[in-house]
Amino acid sequence: MRIELFHEYCREQDCLYGPKQFPSSHSRFLFFRTPGRDPGYLAHEHPRCDVTVMSGLPGAGKDTWIAQHLAELPRISLDAIREETAAPPTGGQGTVVQAAREKARAFLRAGENFVWNATNVSREIRKQVVDLMAAYDARVRLVYVEASHDAFLEQNRNRSSAVPGSAIERIMDRWEVPDPTEAQGVECWIDGRPA
């Protein structure tokens, strides 16, 4: 009996034979952010700008991906802010994140497209970043970059400011691959190719 009820529920929700189709990516985004929202409602979208939020372990290839796909856009890089302020790569990052958020607000107020480049490996951290962008009516594209274990360790060693192995292990403990509910657009790239 329970199987039949579940079958009927899935049929009613238009997800019996495949994933639920939302009227738009923005409608899907708002549905998962707003309890009680009608999944069939076509949400009005008038983005002020487009923001690409990068996600991936240190050395996974985020900088390379940006150089290949969005080199013309300004970027906010937490690594660059650390270098500018001589902040260590480990420990409290509050001042680095605050400086990045202030730079983002300037782009958002101006309605200028940009890239937010940081590890953003946990859903909680990505949500904080996406919430900031959404508060300014930005359309958010989340790009997750992954490389094989050996490749990302080598790429991290070759960086101008390599992240210590102990810090990478702590980051990996919080690592959560993004899912399609987190932004209007979510892309996964593995070893330089779309997944």
N, C-alpha and C positions, 0 to 999 in steps of 0.2 A: 504494500500500500504506500509506503514512504517513497519508494522509487517512482511510482506513478505521480505522486504529488510533486516531487522534485522535477520530473519530466514536464509536467504541466506548467510549473513555475518558470522553468527555463524557456518554454515555448512562449509564454506570456511576455517574458522579458526580451524576446528576440535574441536569445543566446543559446538555443538548443543545438544548432548545427555549426556554430562558430562564435567568435567573440562579439560582444555587444557593439553595434555600430551606433556611434553618437552622431548628431547632426553636424558637428564640427570638432576639431581638436580643442578649440577653446571651450566648447560646451562640455567635453569630457574633462578637461582640466578643472573647470568650475564645479562639476558634479562631484569629483573626488575631494574637493576642498570645502564643500558646503553641505552639511548634513540636511537631509530631507529634500534635496533639489531633484526636480524631475529630469530623468536622463534623456527624455525626448525633447527637452526645451532647447531651441536654437538660441544660444546666448549671443547678444550683441557684442561685437568686437571692434574696437577702434584703437589699435595699439599706437602708442606715442613713439615707440622705437622697438628694435629687436635686439635682444641680448642673448649671447651664447655663453652658457655656463659650462665650463669644462669640469670633468671628474675623472680621476684615475690616480693610481699610485705614483709616487715619485719615480721618474725614469720610464714611465709607461709610454711617453711620446706625445704628451699634450702640446708642448711647444712646437714640435715638428708638425703636428696636425694643424695647428693655428697657422704656421708659416705656409703650409701647402693649401689651405682652404680659406683663410680669413686674414691674410697678411696685410690687407689694406685697412683693416679696422683698428682703432685704438684698443689697447688692452690694459686691464688692471691685473697685475700679477703680484700675488702675495710674496713670491720669491724675490721679485724686484724691489718691493717695499722693504723686505728684510735686509737686502743688500744696501739700499739707500739709508736705512736707519741703523745699520749694524746690529740688528736684532738677531739673536741666535735662532737656529732652525727648530730647537726644542724648547720646552718650557712654555710659559704663558705667552700667548700670541694675541692677547687682547688689543694692544696698541697697533699691531700690524693690521688686524682685522678692522679696527675702527678707522684707520687711515684708508683702507681699501673701500670701506662703506662710504666714506666722505667723497672719494673720487667717483664712486658709482653714482651717488646722488647728484653730482654735478652733471654727469652725462645724462642721467635720467631727466633732470629738470630741463635740460637743453633738448631732449628728445633725440639724442644721438645714439646710433647703434654702437655697441662695443662688445668686447669679450671679457669675461671674468675668469681668470685662470688661477685655479688652486686645486688641491687634491679633492676636496669635497667628497670624500669616500663614504661618509655616513648619510643616511637619509635625513637625519635630524639637522646636520649642517647644511645639506642641500636645501632643505625646507626654509631655513633662515635666509639663505641667499635668494631663493625664488620668491619668498614673501616680500623681501625688499623690492625686487624688480616688479612684482605684481602690484605693489602699493602705488607705483608710478605708471600703471597701465602699460607696462612693457610686455611684449610677447617673448616668452622664454623658450629657448632651444637648449636642451641639456645634451651635451656630447660626452659620452663615456668612452675612454680610451684604455685599452688593455694590451699588454704585451706578455709574452711568455716569461716565466720566472727568471731564467738566465738573462734574457734580453733586458728586462727592466732593471735588474741588478747592475748589469754592465753599463746601461745608459745612465743610471744614477751615479756610478763611479766616474763617468766621463763628464758630468756636469761641472760647471764652474764652482758651485757650492753644493757638494754632495750631501745628501741627507744621511745621517748616521744609521747604521744597520739596526740599532736598538730602537730608533725612532720609527723606522719602516715597520718593524715588528709590531709596535704599538698601533701604528696606523692600520696595519692588516687586521688587527683584532677588532677594529670598528668598521671594516670594509663591508659595504652593502652595495651590490650592483643596482643601478637605478632601474625603475620600472616605468611603464608608459603613463602612469597616473601623476607623475611628479612635475610635468611641465607640458606646455602645448605641443612641443616636439621633443622626442627622446631618441637619440641615435647611439648605437654601440659600434665601435670600431675595434677590431682585434688584429694586432700585428699589421696595422696600416690599411686594413680593408674593412668595408662595412659588414656588419654581422647580420 
